[in-house]
Amino acid sequence: MTIWKHRLVLDTSTPQQFYLPIAARVLTIQLQDNDITFWTCHETLSERHRTIREFHIFGTGFEFDGYGLSYIGTVQRNGYVWHIFEKSL
């Protein structure tokens, strides 16, 4: 197993895509050095079997269509609260 770190840009207008191993599991999402960061865990050999995974950021009070979205976590940054979801592709 290997744990990998990924950074999200604070952008609520555009989904962010990552090319990750199919079996990668999101462990947590937190702020690291004021960056929204999430960590995934997967078998090192699973690197060969990848897929696009899409993440969305919404602020508290934002309206959004939640269809096909799975909650990943919440972070607080500079007085604002941001909620991260992954879309099933």
Secondary structure by P-SEA (a helix, b strand, c coil): cbbbbbbbcccccbbbbbbccccccccccccccccbbbbbbcccccccbbbbbbbbbbcccccccccccccccccccccbbbbbbbbcc
